[in-house]
Amino acid sequence: MVVLGIHGHWMKGIDYMGSKHQDKPGYQDLIFPLATCIVMSGAYEDDFDKADEIIYTGEGGNNLLGNGHQKTEQTLLRGNLALKNSKDNGNPIRVIRGHIEKNSYTGKVYTYDGLYKVVDCLSEKGVRGHLVFKFRLKRLEGQPPLTTSRVLFNRGDVHMPISELPGLVCRDISYGQENIPIPATNLVDNPPVPPSGFVYSKSLQIPEYIKMPADSIGCNCKGDCSSSTHCLCADRNGSDLPYVSSQKKVGRLVEPKAVVFECGATCSCHCSCVNRTSQQGLQYRLEVFKTELKGWGVRTWDTILPGALICEYTGVLRRNAEVEGLLDNNYIFDIDCLQTIKGLDGRKELSYDYGYGMDSVIGPDGNVVKLACHCGASDCRKRLY
């Protein structure tokens, strides 16, 4: 990092410009010393890292034994003062993260994760009771995805026990209904709170007053329909089954389809038939997490291949007249609208295009209703509708 000019110190975590720069052109209105870069390498136990936001502990008072323990109080000098001045100056700061790597001769590898700004500075007693300076930094918008997130995803470091998840507020929001527990984490609220005001359901809820049409005649295949010479359900899908078996022994779509006809209760094939993919339950590890702008979101711990089923979008079946005017519920939509599934690289949040046309939602007063989108995709149109 020193050779590349990213960070100017071999040992210190805070790089800064001293007062000798204050008379140079363009620097006259800035307060010095001025921080330019920080390295988060786990040297301080009071550090707190949630990717786009950091609580960074200032320098000094560490026992240097590698356990992160603070032995004396910190002072507002050198790098600490530089970070405070950077908050007042508003200048961006480079952030580098260190990761333990046994195969590296230094025992670590480092990733550059972009530009952040210091938004807050405070002094308080740390974990060991000594005075420490803490600086809150937020990542600037419009930058490429975090390199650290991709490194952790590719190395499998995200596969941690649920009990060790930072900000864990619920071990399983399905309460045992799914094959795999779905934990919930909250690193936004203080104190952190779990999701509330919902009832988890893994199947469609149909009120008694709504009469569903009877199941159509099913196939008479034996075992798995993929080995049958003729399957009525395959005919309904255009002569071929929509799924192909995968390594997880559940199906993946061969190609995008507007409607998929699966085998059902009137079919004679086995319950593990590839054409019953959506009926096999959750196959990927998911995590519900609190966001700053979008409420609760979902992200995955696993690589999800194209065409694989993630989960079933379920709810309560209602008539149109029952939900008209309920604009405060943004999760109501017609069950026959076509959805465009769209994936994002790395361990990003799971999101998809709801398929609304721009300015297509009209409120009771006749005015166009607009809803902002915060998915973060580079080609996002910035609005759901």
Order of alpha helices (4+ residues) and beta strands (2+ residues): beta-beta-beta-beta-alpha-beta-beta-beta-alpha-beta-beta-alpha-beta-beta-beta-beta-alpha
